[in-house]
Amino acid sequence: MSSDLRQQCLDTLTVGQQKYHYYSLLKAAAQLGNIERLPKSLKVLLENLLRFIDGDTVQEADLAELVKWLESGHTDREIAYRPARVLMQDFTGVPAIVDLAAMREAVQRLGGDASKVNPLSPADLVIDHSVTVDDYANSHAFTTNVMLEMQRNHERYAFLRWGQKAFSRFRVVPPGTGICHQVNLEYLGQTVWQEQQDDKLMVYPDTLVGTDSHTTMINGLGILGWGVGGIEAEAAMLGQPVSMLIPDVVGFKMIGQLREGITATDLVLTVTQMLRQHGVVGKFVEFYGDGLARLTLADRATIGNMSPEFGATCGFFPVDEETLRYMRLSSRSEQQIALVEAYCKAQGLWRYPGDEPVFTSTLSLDLSTVEASLAGPKRPQDRVTLSGVKQAFEAYTQLDTSARTPRIEQMPVTLKESAFALKQGAVAIAAITSCTNTSNPGVMLAAGLLAKKAVEKGLQRQPWVKSSLAPGSKVVTDYLNAAGLTPYLETLGFNLVGYGCTTCIGNSGPLLAPIEEAIKQGDLTVGAVLSGNRNFEGRIHPLVKTNWLASPPLVVAYALAGNMNVDLSRDPLGYDKQGYPVYLKDIWPSSHEIAQAVEGVTAAMFRKEYAEVFNGDEEWQSIKIEASQTYHWQEDSTYIRHPPFFTTMQATPEAVQDIHHARILALLGDSVTTDHISPAGNIKANSPAGIYLNNHGIEAKDFNSYGSRRGNHEVMMRGTFANIRIRNEMVPGVEGGFTRYVPTKEILPIYDAAMRYQQDNVPLAVIVGKEYGSGSSRDWAAKGPMLLGVRVVIAESFERIHRSNLIGMGILPLEFAPGITRKSLGLTGDETITVTQLAALQPGQTVTIIITHADGHHHIINTRCRIDTGNELTYYQNGGILHYVIRKML
């Protein structure tokens, strides 16, 4: 019946001279029910289910449940979703390619053809997370920063360059090109995807998952995409479905238009605050209303980018005339643009004026009410009006310094050029950075126009401000140059420092030594103003306590003012050549001036910059690699290591082994996130990972971060469960990644205890409370425990994706029956856990476990197997999802 439905819905579409085949939602609705008012984001999911309906992973009941969704705006049904492609950045993409390389080796060892191990779905990796602002405010900053980036990351880049040559359907955008989200928006995204299948040219919605949470920026182009962990991305890349619940969809209605002087950044900060307050975690947000017609596509992408900040899975903008206009501007082909229009209208995906889909809940915004805003001092949803920033900073400072008396108000600083007092509230960093705004010509050109007017008035950046310009693509440089605005930005210290994420992800680089010393000695509360998307405490720079998200022109304005205690709505930014005060309103560009400058952005700029986007510069091309099917692992490497996931696997899976007398590695409470489990941040010298690197001749100054070493399982497994805030109830009163090694009662780092148990062939269990595994650092939160020897996790409840990832790494998730907890059982961590009859396991069945206490008495309890589907059971029986894929290839 399932395949019959699909065949009945096959239809054709002719655009120009080309005939396309597609699965018609109109024909499906004739059998399933009216879907006219279904949110357009759910229509994309419905098409995906229709295209892959097979009676197994996708059933007709899945499609029926989506149609039934219209009755209540909610369902608890889980579906198997197959995105068209995968997008990665280098931090999260490296371990995925390491796994592919290890899979090739395993296939070759087992007698198969290693060359068959390739992504089955197209995968693109953009190197954008590794450049740091070491040099700034001079004409050679870009060259210096790229040179340092290549030196520090040569080993990783050589590996990715090998992958670029070795794998088909895998492309790498080299460093110094752009950030993954902007390259995706300007070039990779097609809105409607096409693929030759036998004798048919099939078309369907362009969809993707990405290994960066801000993948949602592509939602602005009518493309459904969001961020996932590495294991889900690898699974999708290898043709396996992503397991997900049919989401609630919150409708956000926009009416009216923005007032003069209000930017897309002001709008996005308002939207973020509203949606955070509304509550959209785990939900889709879909924008509708006639106000959308007055938002450029770059404005929409700016909003879509912030989906993680307002907590939604995605922030979707349906396809309309503005989508086509942007595709034409960014040099997509006329045939592709015509296809997008014809297909979206045929499938009911086109946005018409007055559309009112059914939503789970709704909220609305009159664009004319949006005010000039920043967000801070440490959360992106904490919007503050421009006139309220001074007060918000003072309130934070009072809290921060209330315990210190007397409070130091300023510290003397001498630089080569000048001597000055560094005051409380000094703007230490002003960065036009990251993807939120650099995709948007309106706000970028506004920054350039403001800089021009400031220079003409004789204003200068304050000497203590570290200023930087890190666009998301080279097109930005082209249109700033074409508008003649680059020299003015450079005069104020906003020289190009790199095409990458830089300050927004903490790659802000050091402040000048005298500035850092003054901040430390005076314990000064200083600020960073950045046009990025995240401003969490400690993220931007360890010495900068307050961080403020702002539009690019406001970033420039704060660099001129130099202090957060200045009220830019009333106080002067500085003084002109005649000594008269200059106010923000005096140099703020008009909407007409910005619009005129935007007219200079041409399709030719996009054509030029993306003509050879995968080639890279001479240094990238000069990286020597062997043209080999399998990677030649370097034994002395501390960045890229051959992971042991497949070293002992055989061509056919063995029967699942029961778990006898497993020791408890950790006894954890509620809301333990993947960020608690997964290695992140800096590597401490006295940690197991630090000791490992030191033993391999790496000095502490060269440790780099866990993120940069994700391709080395030895580092990552040593950092698993090592978060400084994790609390293991086996060691009361101790914070951090420690446990009690039960045989000797020693308190050890979790890694060291796990290795002792492995030497004794003792399996391990983790026992936890509610909501285990929420958070975003997903892949190593499952890979790390598996390498430590964890065979089973017993929880009161699981976060859905982490549960799926545990199964994907061969770890059994079991759920306590209602009312049963580690506390009601009186567990201390001295017990052993036995789980039997696993060879006969079925999805969702009751599993009996035997808990043996230290005094020898037993607790026999029933738990629920949280392997929920037949597909997941197959993965578990194979020892993991990648093992299953290898055997399928064999």
Stockholm file with secondary structure:
# STOCKHOLM 1.0

chainA/1-890         MSSDLRQQCLDTLTVGQQKYHYYSLLKAAAQLGNIERLPKSLKVLLENLLRFIDGDTVQEADLAELVKWLESGHTDREIAYRPARVLMQDFTGVPAIVDLAAMREAVQRLGGDASKVNPLSPADLVIDHSVTVDDYANSHAFTTNVMLEMQRNHERYAFLRWGQKAFSRFRVVPPGTGICHQVNLEYLGQTVWQEQQDDKLMVYPDTLVGTDSHTTMINGLGILGWGVGGIEAEAAMLGQPVSMLIPDVVGFKMIGQLREGITATDLVLTVTQMLRQHGVVGKFVEFYGDGLARLTLADRATIGNMSPEFGATCGFFPVDEETLRYMRLSSRSEQQIALVEAYCKAQGLWRYPGDEPVFTSTLSLDLSTVEASLAGPKRPQDRVTLSGVKQAFEAYTQLDTSARTPRIEQMPVTLKESAFALKQGAVAIAAITSCTNTSNPGVMLAAGLLAKKAVEKGLQRQPWVKSSLAPGSKVVTDYLNAAGLTPYLETLGFNLVGYGCTTCIGNSGPLLAPIEEAIKQGDLTVGAVLSGNRNFEGRIHPLVKTNWLASPPLVVAYALAGNMNVDLSRDPLGYDKQGYPVYLKDIWPSSHEIAQAVEGVTAAMFRKEYAEVFNGDEEWQSIKIEASQTYHWQEDSTYIRHPPFFTTMQATPEAVQDIHHARILALLGDSVTTDHISPAGNIKANSPAGIYLNNHGIEAKDFNSYGSRRGNHEVMMRGTFANIRIRNEMVPGVEGGFTRYVPTKEILPIYDAAMRYQQDNVPLAVIVGKEYGSGSSRDWAAKGPMLLGVRVVIAESFERIHRSNLIGMGILPLEFAPGITRKSLGLTGDETITVTQLAALQPGQTVTIIITHADGHHHIINTRCRIDTGNELTYYQNGGILHYVIRKML
#=GR chainA/1-890 SS CHHHHHHHTEEEEEETTEEEEEECHHHHHHHHCCCTTSCHHHHHHHHHHHHHCCSSSSCHHHHHHHHHHHHHSCCCCEEEECCSEEEEEHHHHHHHHHHHHHHHHHHHHTTSCGGGCSCSSCEEEECCSCCCCCSCSSTTHHHHHHHHHHHHTHHHHHHHHHHHHHCTTEEEECTTSBCHHHHIIIIICCSEEEEEETTEEEEEECEEEESSGGGGGGGGGTCEEEECCHHHHHHHHTTCCEEEECCCEEEEEEESCCCTTCCHHHHHHHHHHHHHHHCCTTCEEEEESGGGGGSCHHHHHHHHHTHHHHTCSEEECCBCHHHHHHHHHTTCCHHHHHHHHHHHHHTTCBCCTTCCCCCSEEEEEEGGGCCCEEECSSCTTCEEEGGGHHHHHHHHHHHHHTTCSSCCCEEEEECSSCEEEEETTBEEEEEECSHHHHTCHHHHHHHHHHHHHHHHTTCCCCTTCEEEECCSBHHHHHHHHHTTCHHHHHHTTCCBCCSSCGGGGTCCCCCCHHHHHHHHHHTCCCEEEESSSCCCTTTSCTTCCEEEECCHHHHHHHHHHCBTTSCTTTSCSEECTTSCEECHHHHCCCHHHHHHHHTTCCHHHHHHHHTTTTTCCHHHHTCCCCCCSSCCCCTTCSSCCCCGGGTTCCSSCCCCCCEEEEEEEEECCSCCBHHHHSCCSBCCTTSHHHHHHHHTTCCGGGCCBTGGGTTCHHHHHHTTTCCTTCCCTTSTTCCSSEEEETTTTEEEEHHHHHHHHHHTTCCEEEECCSSBTBSSCCHHHHHHHHHHTEEEEEESCBCHHHHHHHHHTTCEEEEECTTCCTTTTTCCSCCEEEECCGGGCCTTCEEEEEEECTTSCEEEEEEEECCCSHHHHHHHHTTSHHHHHHHHHC
#=GC SS_cons         CHHHHHHHTEEEEEETTEEEEEECHHHHHHHHCCCTTSCHHHHHHHHHHHHHCCSSSSCHHHHHHHHHHHHHSCCCCEEEECCSEEEEEHHHHHHHHHHHHHHHHHHHHTTSCGGGCSCSSCEEEECCSCCCCCSCSSTTHHHHHHHHHHHHTHHHHHHHHHHHHHCTTEEEECTTSBCHHHHIIIIICCSEEEEEETTEEEEEECEEEESSGGGGGGGGGTCEEEECCHHHHHHHHTTCCEEEECCCEEEEEEESCCCTTCCHHHHHHHHHHHHHHHCCTTCEEEEESGGGGGSCHHHHHHHHHTHHHHTCSEEECCBCHHHHHHHHHTTCCHHHHHHHHHHHHHTTCBCCTTCCCCCSEEEEEEGGGCCCEEECSSCTTCEEEGGGHHHHHHHHHHHHHTTCSSCCCEEEEECSSCEEEEETTBEEEEEECSHHHHTCHHHHHHHHHHHHHHHHTTCCCCTTCEEEECCSBHHHHHHHHHTTCHHHHHHTTCCBCCSSCGGGGTCCCCCCHHHHHHHHHHTCCCEEEESSSCCCTTTSCTTCCEEEECCHHHHHHHHHHCBTTSCTTTSCSEECTTSCEECHHHHCCCHHHHHHHHTTCCHHHHHHHHTTTTTCCHHHHTCCCCCCSSCCCCTTCSSCCCCGGGTTCCSSCCCCCCEEEEEEEEECCSCCBHHHHSCCSBCCTTSHHHHHHHHTTCCGGGCCBTGGGTTCHHHHHHTTTCCTTCCCTTSTTCCSSEEEETTTTEEEEHHHHHHHHHHTTCCEEEECCSSBTBSSCCHHHHHHHHHHTEEEEEESCBCHHHHHHHHHTTCEEEEECTTCCTTTTTCCSCCEEEECCGGGCCTTCEEEEEEECTTSCEEEEEEEECCCSHHHHHHHHTTSHHHHHHHHHC
//
